Amino acid sequence: MISEFRSRFRSRFRFRHLWLGLVGVSLVVLVVLEGLNAPHPPMAAATMVSGVLCLAAFAVPERLFARYAIGAAAVSCALTLVEAQLSQRPPNTPGLVELGVLLLLITRAVRRCRPLRAAGPVAGSALAAVVLPLRIAVWDGNLLNLIAVIAVCAVPFMVMVGLCLRLYDTLRERDREAVRQGQRLEHARELHDFVAHHVTAIVAQTKAARFTAAAGHTQSPEDLDRMLAQIERAGSQALGSMRAMVSSLRDHTTASATTRPTGDPAGLRGLRGLRDLTEEFSEVGPPAELTLAPELADRPLSPGIITTVHRVVQESLTNVRKHATGVGRVEVRIGVRSGAPERLEVSVVDDGQGGASPAPERSVEGSGYGLVGLAERVKKVNGRITAGPRDGGWHVVAVLPLDKANKADKANTVDSTDAAALGKAAPNVTSPG
């Protein structure tokens, strides 16, 4: 897939340069033909050189553009002043290709250069374009009208075109940066959701082993083997999640369902898959009881909503394991919100202490990275989430829409499309939502 992409890119690159080369050769030919219109060979040669210099200034890289543009405009003005003093001048064309290129130099300078740096190329090119018609042999009212049109209409119009293109470039870069920022936040959420969850389990199990040893309790070989097996499993899951993330970032075209981060709800059985998460938590911590409303057990939900529900429960259980003390039980309830049949409510409550401020229930925006990422994910599906102390424990409540379940999928589809348009090889890792 990568070799195919490279071959396509090279073919497009070659075609683009071939097309630009043909256009450049055609313009040079036109400049030569206009030069041959001059009455004397030296004048013809000077006209050709001036036109070619203008073409070269338009084609040079950005770092050399201002210098070359000013030099080409100066040569054009000098040639015009010299020819204006001669008695024999071109009868019909002063160098229309050169005139067009000088106007394009104005547009490029306004579009690409900083304001102060663009002043020189714009002023020089504008002056050269305005006086260039003086190379014609006959000076009459039509010549003055042509000069007036160039000065009053053509030059301001090219400046406006440059400003419009500059604004377009700014807005496009802003959109690209917004997409990149969205991708960075998505990857940050994924890393926290998966890796932090598994690493927290490892830390909790290790602390439990040290506490048991410090208390003087003798552990049987079976208990030690079970505890080490749990640590090994959590470490393997963390490594699998990181490997899948790296694989997806390196080449999203080869990231398949088999390389999804461990614990990704894409492979779970809808909301029923949450039972595996609560059972895993109960193995090394306080018992977690899952209550799933019967009307939701078999109800088809969008992958985005299922993923968000899974992340809310996962992050809440991880925070219980990290911050709470004296927890006797954890209750996870998922059901239809009372009085709002089109809203899904996810509630995670523990009866422990620690890590909780005595402040009233609040939004999670000002909390740690995990809750901040969780708030972003819930907001993405048009939901809301709150967390705070309640009845001697900690309570996390997320309310998600059931009637707008497809909004998350559409949002993720747009994000992935924008990322591909930027040529990024780092898509959203969470495929379902």
C-alpha positions in Angstrom: 0.0 0.0 0.0 2.8 2.4 0.9 4.7 1.6 -2.4 1.5 2.2 -4.3 1.0 5.6 -2.7 4.6 6.5 -3.4 4.3 5.6 -7.1 1.1 7.6 -7.4 2.7 10.6 -5.7 5.7 10.4 -8.0 3.6 10.1 -11.1 1.5 13.2 -10.0 4.7 15.0 -9.1 6.2 14.3 -12.5 3.0 15.2 -14.4 2.8 18.5 -12.5 6.4 19.4 -13.3 5.9 18.3 -16.9 2.9 20.6 -17.2 4.7 23.5 -15.6 7.6 23.0 -17.9 5.4 23.1 -21.0 3.8 26.3 -19.8 7.2 27.8 -19.1 8.5 26.9 -22.5 5.4 28.3 -24.2 5.8 31.6 -22.3 9.5 31.9 -23.2 8.6 31.3 -26.9 6.0 34.1 -26.7 8.6 36.4 -25.1 11.0 35.6 -27.9 8.3 36.3 -30.6 7.5 39.6 -28.9 11.2 40.5 -28.9 11.5 39.8 -32.6 8.9 42.5 -33.1 11.5 45.1 -32.1 13.1 47.1 -34.9 16.7 46.5 -33.9 18.5 43.3 -32.7 19.9 44.9 -29.5 16.4 46.1 -28.6 15.0 42.6 -29.4 17.6 40.9 -27.2 17.0 43.4 -24.3 13.2 42.7 -24.5 13.8 39.0 -24.4 16.1 39.2 -21.5 13.7 41.4 -19.5 10.8 39.1 -20.2 12.8 36.0 -19.2 14.0 37.6 -16.0 10.4 38.4 -15.0 9.4 34.7 -15.7 12.4 33.5 -13.7 11.4 35.8 -10.8 7.9 34.4 -10.8 9.3 30.8 -10.7 12.0 31.1 -8.0 11.6 29.6 -4.5 10.1 31.7 -1.7 13.3 32.6 -0.1 14.7 34.2 -3.3 11.4 35.7 -4.6 11.6 39.2 -3.2 15.2 39.8 -4.4 14.5 38.4 -7.9 11.2 40.3 -8.2 12.8 43.6 -7.4 15.6 42.9 -9.8 13.3 41.9 -12.6 11.1 45.0 -12.0 14.2 47.2 -12.0 15.4 45.7 -15.3 12.0 46.2 -16.9 11.7 49.8 -15.8 15.2 50.5 -17.1 14.4 49.0 -20.5 11.2 51.0 -20.7 13.0 54.3 -19.9 15.7 53.5 -22.5 13.2 52.5 -25.3 11.1 55.6 -24.5 14.0 57.8 -25.6 14.5 56.0 -28.9 12.9 57.2 -32.1 12.2 53.7 -33.3 10.1 51.5 -31.0 8.0 48.3 -31.4 4.9 49.2 -33.5 2.3 47.0 -31.8 3.3 45.2 -28.7 5.5 46.4 -25.8 5.7 42.9 -24.2 2.3 41.7 -23.1 3.7 38.5 -21.6 6.1 40.6 -19.5 3.2 42.9 -18.5 1.1 39.9 -17.3 4.0 38.4 -15.4 4.7 41.7 -13.6 1.0 41.8 -12.5 1.3 38.2 -11.2 4.5 39.2 -9.3 2.3 41.7 -7.4 -0.2 38.9 -6.5 2.5 36.5 -5.4 4.2 39.1 -3.3 1.0 40.1 -1.5 0.0 36.4 -1.0 3.3 35.0 0.2 5.4 37.7 1.7 5.1 39.6 5.0 3.7 43.1 4.6 7.0 44.9 4.9 8.8 42.4 2.8 6.1 42.6 0.1 6.3 46.4 -0.2 9.4 46.4 -2.4 8.3 43.7 -5.0 4.7 45.2 -5.1 5.9 48.8 -5.7 8.6 47.8 -8.2 6.3 45.5 -10.2 3.5 47.9 -10.2 5.7 50.8 -11.5 7.2 48.5 -14.2 3.7 47.4 -15.3 2.3 51.0 -15.4 5.2 52.4 -17.5 5.7 49.4 -19.8 3.3 50.6 -22.5 5.6 53.5 -23.1 7.7 51.1 -25.3 5.0 51.4 -28.1 6.0 53.6 -31.0 2.8 55.7 -31.1 1.9 57.8 -28.1 -1.7 58.9 -28.3 -4.9 58.9 -26.3 -5.2 55.2 -26.4 -1.8 54.7 -24.8 -2.8 57.0 -22.0 -6.0 55.1 -21.5 -4.1 51.8 -21.4 -1.7 53.2 -18.7 -4.7 54.5 -16.7 -6.4 51.1 -16.9 -3.3 49.4 -15.7 -2.7 51.8 -12.8 -6.3 52.2 -11.7 -7.8 48.8 -12.4 -5.2 46.1 -13.1 -2.7 46.8 -10.2 -5.4 47.2 -7.5 -7.2 44.1 -8.8 -4.1 42.0 -8.5 -3.5 43.3 -5.0 -7.0 42.2 -4.1 -6.5 38.8 -5.6 -3.3 38.4 -3.6 -5.1 39.4 -0.4 -7.9 37.0 -1.1 -5.5 34.2 -1.7 -3.6 35.1 1.5 -6.8 35.0 3.5 -7.7 31.6 1.9 -4.3 30.2 2.8 -4.7 31.4 6.4 -8.1 29.9 6.8 -7.0 26.6 5.2 -4.0 26.4 7.5 -6.2 27.2 10.4 -8.5 24.3 9.4 -5.6 22.0 9.0 -4.3 22.9 12.4 -7.7 22.3 13.9 -7.8 18.9 12.4 -4.2 18.2 13.7 -5.2 19.3 17.1 -8.3 17.1 17.1 -6.1 14.2 16.1 -3.6 15.0 18.9 -6.4 15.1 21.4 -7.9 11.9 20.1 -4.5 10.1 20.5 -4.0 11.6 23.9 -7.4 10.3 25.0 -6.7 6.9 23.6 -3.3 6.6 25.3 -4.8 7.6 28.6 -7.9 5.4 28.3 -5.9 2.2 27.5 -2.4 2.6 28.9 -3.2 4.4 32.1 -6.0 1.9 32.8 -3.7 -1.1 32.5 -0.7 0.6 34.3 -3.0 1.6 37.2 -4.0 -2.0 37.5 -0.3 -3.0 37.7 0.4 -0.4 40.3 -2.6 -1.4 42.4 -1.7 -5.1 42.3 1.9 -4.4 43.2 0.8 -2.2 46.1 -1.5 -5.0 47.3 1.4 -7.5 47.2 3.7 -5.2 49.1 1.0 -4.4 51.7 0.4 -8.0 52.3 4.1 -8.7 52.7 4.6 -5.7 55.0 1.7 -6.9 57.2 3.5 -10.2 57.8 1.0 -12.4 56.0 2.4 -15.4 54.4 1.1 -15.9 50.9 0.7 -19.3 49.4 2.4 -20.1 46.0 -1.1 -20.2 44.5 -1.9 -16.6 45.6 1.5 -15.4 44.4 1.1 -17.0 41.1 -2.4 -15.6 40.7 -1.2 -12.1 41.6 1.8 -12.3 39.3 -0.4 -13.6 36.5 -2.7 -10.6 36.9 0.2 -8.2 36.7 1.5 -10.0 33.7 -1.8 -9.9 31.9 -2.2 -6.1 32.7 1.3 -5.5 31.4 0.7 -7.5 28.2 -2.5 -5.5 27.6 -0.7 -2.2 28.0 2.0 -3.3 25.6 -0.6 -4.5 23.2 -2.4 -1.1 23.4 0.8 0.8 22.8 1.8 -1.5 19.9 -1.6 -1.0 18.3 -1.4 2.8 18.7 2.1 2.9 17.2 1.0 0.7 14.3 -2.0 2.9 13.6 0.2 6.1 13.7 2.8 4.6 11.4 0.5 3.3 8.8 -3.3 3.6 9.2 -3.9 1.6 6.0 -2.5 -1.6 7.6 -4.1 -1.1 11.0 -6.8 -3.8 11.2 -9.2 -5.0 13.8 -6.6 -7.4 15.1 -4.3 -4.4 16.0 -6.8 -2.4 17.9 -5.8 -1.4 21.5 -6.6 -4.0 24.0 -10.0 -3.3 25.5 -11.3 -1.5 22.6 -15.1 -1.9 22.7 -15.2 -2.4 18.9 -15.0 -6.1 19.5 -17.4 -6.1 22.5 -21.0 -7.3 22.5 -22.5 -3.8 22.8 -23.2 -2.7 26.4 -23.1 -6.3 27.5 -19.3 -6.2 27.1 -19.1 -3.9 30.1 -19.5 -6.9 32.4 -16.0 -8.1 31.4 -14.6 -4.7 32.5 -16.3 -4.8 35.9 -15.3 -8.4 36.5 -11.7 -7.5 35.7 -11.8 -4.6 38.1 -13.3 -6.8 40.9 -10.5 -9.3 40.6 -7.9 -6.9 42.1 -10.2 -4.4 43.9 -13.5 -3.9 45.6 -16.5 -5.6 44.0 -18.0 -3.7 41.1 -21.7 -4.4 40.5 -23.1 -3.7 37.0 -26.8 -2.9 36.6 -27.9 -2.8 32.9 -31.4 -1.8 32.2 -33.2 -4.6 30.3 -34.5 -2.3 27.7 -30.9 -1.4 26.7 -29.5 -4.9 26.8 -30.5 -5.7 23.2 -31.2 -2.2 21.9 -29.1 -1.4 18.9 -26.9 1.6 19.7 -24.4 3.4 17.6 -20.7 2.4 18.0 -19.9 6.0 19.1 -22.3 5.8 22.0 -21.1 2.3 23.0 -17.5 3.5 22.9 -18.3 6.6 25.1 -20.2 4.5 27.7 -17.3 2.1 27.8 -14.8 5.0 28.3 -16.9 6.6 31.1 -17.0 3.3 33.0 -13.4 2.5 32.4 -12.1 6.0 33.5 -14.4 6.0 36.5 -13.2 2.6 37.7 -9.6 3.6 37.0 -10.0 6.7 39.2 -11.5 4.6 42.0 -8.5 2.3 41.9 -6.0 5.3 41.8 -7.5 7.8 44.2 -10.3 6.4 46.5 -9.6 4.7 49.9 -11.8 2.5 51.9 -14.0 1.5 49.1 -16.4 -1.3 49.9 -18.3 -1.5 46.6 -18.7 0.2 43.3 -22.0 0.4 41.6 -22.2 0.9 37.8 -25.7 1.7 36.5 -26.7 2.1 32.9 -30.2 2.9 31.9 -32.7 5.3 30.4 -32.8 8.6 32.2 -35.9 9.1 34.3 -38.2 11.6 32.6 -36.1 11.6 29.4 -36.7 8.4 27.4 -34.3 9.5 24.7 -31.4 10.0 27.1 -29.0 7.4 28.3 -27.6 7.8 31.8 -24.3 6.2 32.9 -23.7 6.3 36.7 -20.6 5.1 38.6 -20.8 5.4 42.4 -18.3 4.3 45.1 -18.6 4.5 48.9 -14.9 5.3 49.6 -13.0 8.4 50.6 -10.0 10.3 49.3 -9.3 12.3 46.2 -12.6 14.1 46.6 -12.9 17.8 47.3 -15.7 18.8 49.6 -17.0 21.1 46.9 -20.4 20.4 45.4 -20.9 18.4 42.3 -19.2 20.0 39.3 -18.2 19.7 35.7 -15.0 17.7 35.1 -13.4 20.3 32.8 -11.0 21.4 35.5 -9.9 17.9 36.6 -7.0 15.7 35.5 -6.2 14.8 31.9 -8.4 11.6 32.1 -11.5 13.4 33.1 -10.8 16.3 30.7 -10.4 13.8 27.8 -13.6 12.1 29.0 -15.5 15.4 29.0 -14.3 16.0 25.4 -15.4 12.6 24.3 -18.9 13.0 25.9 -19.3 16.4 24.5 -18.4 15.0 21.0 -21.6 12.9 21.1 -23.7 15.8 22.4 -23.8 14.6 26.0 -22.7 16.0 29.3 -20.9 14.6 32.3 -20.5 15.7 36.0 -18.4 14.3 38.9 -18.3 15.1 42.6 -18.7 13.7 46.1 -22.0 12.3 47.1 -23.3 10.3 50.1 -19.8 9.7 51.4 -18.4 8.5 48.1 -17.7 9.8 44.6 -20.3 9.9 41.9 -19.8 10.2 38.1 -22.8 10.7 35.9 -22.8 11.0 32.1 -26.0 11.7 30.1 -25.8 10.7 26.4 -28.4 11.1 23.7 -30.2 8.0 22.2 -32.0 9.8 19.5 -28.8 11.4 18.1 -26.6 8.4 18.3 -25.3 8.7 14.8 -23.8 12.1 15.5 -20.6 10.6 16.9 -20.1 8.3 14.0 -20.6 11.2 11.5 -18.1 13.4 13.5 -15.5 10.7 13.5 -16.0 10.1 9.8 -15.4 13.8 9.1 -12.3 13.8 11.3 -10.8 10.8 9.5 -11.6 12.4 6.0 -9.9 15.6 7.0 -6.9 13.8 8.3 -6.5 11.9 5.1 -6.9 15.1 3.1 -3.9 16.5 5.0 -1.8 13.5 4.1 -1.6 12.4 7.7 -0.8 8.8 8.4 -2.3 9.0 11.9 -6.1 8.3 11.9 -8.4 8.0 14.9 -7.5 4.8 16.6 -11.0 4.3 17.9 -12.7 2.9 14.8 -16.2 2.6 16.2 -16.7 6.0 17.6 
